[in-house]
Amino acid sequence: MKSYTAIIEKDQDTGLYVGYIPGFPGAHSQAETLEELRTNLSEVIEMLLEDGEPKIESEFIGIQNIKVA
């Protein structure tokens, strides 16, 4: 079993959760709930993996807080 890190945001205009896998072309989805988003992303990843293991273009490292005066 493979694990991927998803970035999740909430669209203020639509109220939908939007998620994507950094560096994994095409691995993105949206949904009304976090559980639905997790399911959607899993299905998208499974579908994309049917074409073979992708070449991940970048790697999620982490987040940082940036302070601006």
Secondary structure, 3 states (H helix, E strand, C coil): CCCCCCEEEECCCCCCEEEECCCCCCCEEEECCHHHHHHHHHHHHHHHHCCCCCCCCCCCCCCCCCCCC
